[in-house]
Amino acid sequence: MKGIVFTELLEMAEQAIGEEAVDDILDQLELESDAAYTAVGNYPCSELMRIVGAVSDLTGIPGDELQRKFGGWMHARFVQSYPQFFEDKSTVLDMLAAIESEVHVEVRKLYPDAELPRFETEWLGEDHLRMTYHSERPLVAFCHGLVEACVAHFGQPAEIGLDRLSKGEAVFDVRLVG
């Protein structure tokens, strides 16, 4: 898993609970990487999950809720760092439909070793998109947070249905309303 996910999680945690608390968590976890993350490095997802679990334990925020909040945080970073992906999209559904065919194509050019999730999309009408998320990692809640933040970014009211198929697979039904 790319290090940017780790560095952003730690930054979000530091803003929420403070740098000292995050340092204490990292010291207690005795991570294989020694928590020496760089944005372009690759690290095991298991370390990310251990950090999420420890922050969850400290804050009392359930792990899935924490992942969703982190998905929202990452979306804001994506908008800030890669505005070109959002500029020519007129609806949230257009953006979501472009993740696999546009965004991930560009990410793979920059980071050929990136292990990205896969999205299959199906239009069920002009205001209804079904996204099937496939990943080796247990990050369905993180993905859910990204989808929620994307909906908020475009300012279009939408219902987001979620059907978890496994720890790393889910079907999101995103339907514009109003």
Buried (B, 14 or more C-beta within 10 A) or exposed (E): BBBBBBBBBBBBBBEBBEEEBBEBBBEEBEBEBEBEBEEEBEBEBEBBBBBBBBBBEBBEBEBBBBBBBBBBBBBBBBBEEEEEBBEEBEBBBEBBBBBBEBBBEEBEEEBEEBEBBEBEBEEEEEBBBBBBBEBEBBBBBBBBBBBBBBBBBBEBEBEBEBEBEEEBBBBBBBBBEE
